[in-house]
Amino acid sequence: MEDFTQVYAEIKKDRQIWKFCAYGFLKDLKFFEPYLLIYLIAAGLSLFQIGILYSIRAAIVYIFEIPSGIIADTYGKKKELMACFTFYIISFVFYFIGAEFWIFSIAMIFFGLGEAFRSGTHKAMILSYLEQKNWFMHKGFVYGRTRSFSLIGSSLSAFVSIIFVLSLPDLKWLFLLCIIPYLLDFALIVSYPNSLDEQRETELSMKGFFSSGYAKLKSIFSNQSLEKVLLSSSLYDSIFKTIKDYIQPILVSLIITATALGFADLTADQTVKVYLGIIYGIFYIFSAYASRNVYRLNALAPSYTLMSMFFDMMGAAALLLFIALKAKLTILVVVVFFVLYILKDGRRPLFLDVCADHMSKDERATAMSVDSMLAALFMVVFGPLFGFIADHFSIGILFLFIGILILVTNRFLALPAAQKSEHQVTF
């Protein structure tokens, strides 16, 4: 492996790189995340209503993913990110005042808009900056580092939320607390250099918007290598996001058992919240380490090979979950899910490294939005399908099905060496 020690040292000291890291850290200070379901149930919503709320959010993300990417590539990335944090903050206000289903629906709509306008845009800005600094070949290292700060933020958020839920009069105050880091992130985006905005000279018209969007999408889907990379990424993320909630009943059973050894002076409900915060905090700590250091694996294989290997490992993990559930090895199930979290967050920098080598500069945000949109679409399909299999057979059979599905599908999505971009660097 070529020695890039000096370059890495320069990257770590770069002020704008630190801003990218701070952005991710602040963005993931979502103190409410481990308790959102609990909060909505406490507000009097049924699980069916909560399911509808999640569907509303997914639908908004799906509808606005592609337009948001085109807007970013055409009218400016800084402006789009500023709009995204505005949407997030509005959603937090509606979550705070939420007392009825329709209010939470509005909160979900604005949160979905924030997600759609954020996804892909910041990654595109990072790539642009790396080009300006002649560091583009180190994008895997840089993105892994910035993403690790996001995961550190998630971990810290989970741990700090324990203090908040034990001291605040109601869970709804967590949403107001989230406004503070999001306002800081808004100000941080404003401080980004205008060279990263990359607004194209164009007239603000519907005709120009759709014409530009059609051209970008045509270019993306006519690139077979990029299409495979996007399908691989979106399938991986959608499967993970769909199955990760299946560990919840297992975690709850473990936590309830642990309440016998609970914390002094805490109720059973408070003990459950403490354990949830600790578990997710630990998950994110190790995920951050994986994201920051996954670039080191390039000494063994290029990123496009590692992406394929990680997908196969996910399939193998699903088969192991089938065996663990069959043998009633509950602890093993938790360990495998822990590994799945590490694989997911380690794979994301690899995806960016590969994807960036197969797309043009002016379609980056759009391509990233296509990735998120496809993931949302697959989740619409996998959600009811996986639920049907789990209900009519068992969760174990579900994981057996998923493992086989992944291992078979990945045979068609792996990029052979012949399709590797000429810009790809092999360490």
N, C-alpha and C positions, 0 to 999 in steps of 0.2 A: 504494500500500500504506500502510495506516494506520501511524503511527509508534508502536511499542510499546517504544521503547528503555528508558524508565524502568521499565516493568513487567518487561521481560526482565532488567534490572539487579537488581531486587528478587528475582526468581526465582533468579538465579545466586547470590545471597548467602544465600538461605534455608537454614537448617540441615538441615531435613528433606529438601529436594531434594538436598543434598549426601549425605545418608544413602542416598537412592535411587541416586545415582551410585556411591557406594562399594559398595553391594550388588551392582550389576551388574559392577563391576570385580573384586571378590573372587570372584564366582560363576564368572567365566570364566578364572580362573587354573588351568586344567586342563593342567598341564605334560605330561601323558601323551598328549594328543590327537593330535599329529602322528605318534606312534609306537605307537599302540594295536595296529594290525594287525601291526606288526613284533614287538611283545611277545608277542602271542598265537601267532604262528607259531613264535617262538623257544621258546615253552613246549611245543611239540610238537603243536599243534592243526593239523588240516587246514583248508583253505579251506572245505570242506563243514561242518565243525564250527563254524567261525567264523561262517558264514552262519546256522547254527541259533541261535547265541548272539545275533546281531543280531535274528533273528526273535523270540526270547524277549523281548528288550527291547522291541521294537515291539509285541508282543502285550500285555505288561504295561501299556504306555502306553495302548494302545487300550482295554483293559478298564477301567482306572481313571481315564481322563481325565474322563468325565462325573461319576462319583461324587465325584472329588476337587473338582471345581468346586462341586458341590452342598454338599459338606462345608464348603468355605471360605465360601460364601454363608450357610450356616445356622449353623455352629458356631464360626466365627471364622477370619480370614485369617492372623493372627499364629501361631496354633496350628498351622495347616496348614503354613506355611513352616518353622516350627521342626521339624515332623515330617519335612518334605522334606529338610532338611540332615542330619538324623539318618540317613535312608535313604542319602543320598549317602556319608556317612562310613563306614557299615557296608559299603557296596559297595567302597569303596577298600581296606578291610581285607581283604576277600575277594580282591580283585585282587592284593593284595600277597602273600598266602599261597597264591595259586592255583598249582596244579601239575597239576591234573586237570580234565577237562571239567566235571564236576559242580560243582566249586568256582567256576569261572568262570560257570557257569549261575546260581548263587546271587548272584554279584556283579552279573550282568546284571539279575536280578529286582529287587534293591534299587535299582540305578541307574534302572531303569524306573519304579519307585515314586517315586523322587525327581523324575524328569522329570514324571510325571503330577501330582504334588502341587504342583509349582512353577509349571507353565505357566498363565498367565492370572491367578494369584492376586496376584502383585506388581503387575501392570498395573492390576488392579482397585483396589488400595490407592493407587496413584498418582492414579487418577481421583478417588477419594474425597477425597484430600488437596487436590487442585486445586479441588474443589467447596467444601471448607471455607475455602479461601483466596480464593474467587471468581476463580480463574485457569483455570477449566475450558475456556474458549475458546482457551487457549494450550497445550492438551494435546499438539498436534503438536510444538511447540517443546520442551516439557518431555521428552516421551518420546524424541524424537530425541537430546536432550542426554544423558539417562540411558543410552540404548542405545549412544551413542558411547563412554561409559566402559566398557561391557561389551566392546565391540570393541577398545578400547585395552588392556583386560585380556587379551583373546585374543592381541593382537599382542605385548604384553610377555611373556606366557606362552610364546609360540612362540620369541621371542628368548632368554629366560632358560633355556628347556629345553635349548638348545644347550649352555650351560655345564654343566647338570646331566648330560646324557647323556655328556659328555666326562669328567666327574669322578667320577660315581657308579659303583660296582662293577656295578650291574645296573639295568635299566630299571624293575624293580618298585618301587624306592625312590621313583620319581616319584609313585606313588599315596599313599605316606605323607606326602610333602611337600604334596600337595593337601589333606590334612586340616587343615593350619594355616589357610589362608584360609577354609575352610569353617566352622571353629570360630569364626573372627572374624565371618563372616557370620551365624552362629547368634546370637552375642551382639548383633550389630547389629539383628537382627529383634526381639530381646527389648527393645531400647531404643526401638523405635517406639512412638508414643503409642497408648494403648488405644482411642482413637477410630477408629483404622484397623482394629481387629480386627473390628468390626461384627458381633458375634455376635447372632443373633436370639433372641428369647425363645421357646424351643421345648423340648419334651421329647425326650430322646435315645431315639428309638424307631425301629424299622425301618419301621413304618407311616408315621410322620411324615416320615421320610427320603425314601421313595419317593413319597409324596404330593407333597412339596415339589419333588422332582426332576421329576416328571411335569408339574407346573404350569409350571415354568421352561422345560422343553423345548418344551411346547406353545406357550408364549408366543413363544419364539425362532423356531420353525419356522412360526408363523403370521404372522410379520413378513416380508413378501416382500423388502423392502429389506435387512434384516439377513441374511436367508438368502443373498441374492446376494453380499453383502460377505464372508460366511464362506466360501462356496463359492469365490469368487475368490481369497481369501487361502490357503485350504487347498490348492487346485489349484496355485497358484503355488509355494508352499513345497514341496509333495510332488514336483513336477516337478524343481525345483532340487535337492532332496536326493537324488533318484534319479539324476540325470544328472551331478552334480558328481564322482562317483567315476570317471567315464569319462575324466577328464583324467589320472588317476593313471598309466596306462601311458605317456602322453606326457611327463609330468613326469619319470618314472623314466628314460626314454630321454635326456632332456635332461641330467639330473643325471649319468648314467653318462658321457655325452660330456664333461661339465664336469669329471669327475674327472681328466681329462688335465691340467687346469689347477687341480688341487685344492690344498688347504692343506698346507703343509709339516708333516711328522711325523704326518699323519693317514692312517689306513687308508681304503680305498675305502668301507667300511661307515660309518665315522665321517663321511666327506665327504658321503655321501648324507644322513645325519641333519642335518648342518649346513645343507646346501642346503634341505632340507625346512623346517627351522625358519625360515630366512630368507624363503623364498617365502611361507609362510603368514603370517609376521609382516608382510610388505609388504602382502599382500592385506587384512589386518585393519586396518592403519593407514588405508588409503584408504577402507575401508568405514566406519570410525569417522567420518571427515570427512564422508562422504555422509550418514550418519545424523544427524549434528549439524546439518547445514546444509540438509537437504531442505526444511525449513519455508519457506525463502526462495522456493521455487518457487511458493508460494501467491500471490505477487505476480502470477504469470502465469495460474494456474488453481487452482480449489479442489481439495482432496485427493481427492475421489471421481473427478475427471477425471484427475488425475495417476496414481492407482492403475491405471486402465484403460490409460493411455498406457504405463506401465511394463510391463504385461503384454504389450502389443503389441510393445514393444521387446525383451522376452525372446523372443517368437516370431521377430522379425526376426534376433536374435542366433543363434537355433538354425538358421535358414536360412543365415546367414553361416558357421556352423560346417560345414554341409554343403558349401558351396563351398570353404572352406579345406581341409577334409579331402580333397576331390576333387582340389584343386590341390596337395596335400601341402605346404601352408604351415603348418608346425608352430608357428612363432612366433605367427602370427595366431590359431591355436587358443588358445594360452595367453592372448593379449591379450583375446580374446572372453570367455573364462572369467573373467578379471580383471574385465571389465565386468559380467558376470553377478553376481559377488559384490557389486559396488557397487550394482547395481540392487536386489538382494535386500534388502540392509541399509538402503537408502534408502527402499524401499517399506514396510517394517514400521511406521515412525512414521505414514505416511499411512494405513495400515490401521487403526491404533488411533484416529486422529483421526476417521475415518469411522465405524468400528464403534461408538465411544462415543456418537455422536449418534443411534444407532438402537436402543439397548438401555436397559432400565430399570436403575436403580441396584442392585436386589437380584438381578440375574441376570448381572452382569458376569463374575464368575469362571466361571460355568457357560458363558456364551457363548464366552469365551476357550478353555475346555476343549473345547467343541464344535469350534472351529477346529482345535485340535491333534489331536483325535480323527479328524476328517475327513481331515486331512493324513496321519495314520497309515494310515487305511483306503485312501486313494488310493495310498499307497506300496506297500501289499500288492498292489494291482492293477498298478501301473506297473512294479514291480520285475521280475516275470517277463515281462511284456509287452515292456518295453523290451529286456530281455535276449534274448528270443526274436528280436526284429527285428534286434538287433546280431549275434547268432550266425548267423542264416540269411540275412541280407543284408549289412549292414555298419553300422559306427557312423555313417558319413555318412548313410546312408538313414534311420537312427534319428532323427538330428537334423532331417532333412527332414520326417519324419512328425511330430515334436514341434512344429516350427515351424508347420506347417499346422494341427495340433490346437489350438495356443494361439490362433492368429489367428481360427479359426472359433469356438471356444468363447467367446472374450472378447466376441464380438458379442452373446451372450446374457446375459452377466454384468455388463456395464457399467451403471452407474446413470445413467439420464437425469436431467436437471435437475429434472424433475417429482417425482422420488422423493427428492430431497435433503431431509434433515431440516430442520425449521424452526429447529433449534438450530445448524445448521451456519453457520460464519462464513466469509464470502468476503473474503479480504484484497485 
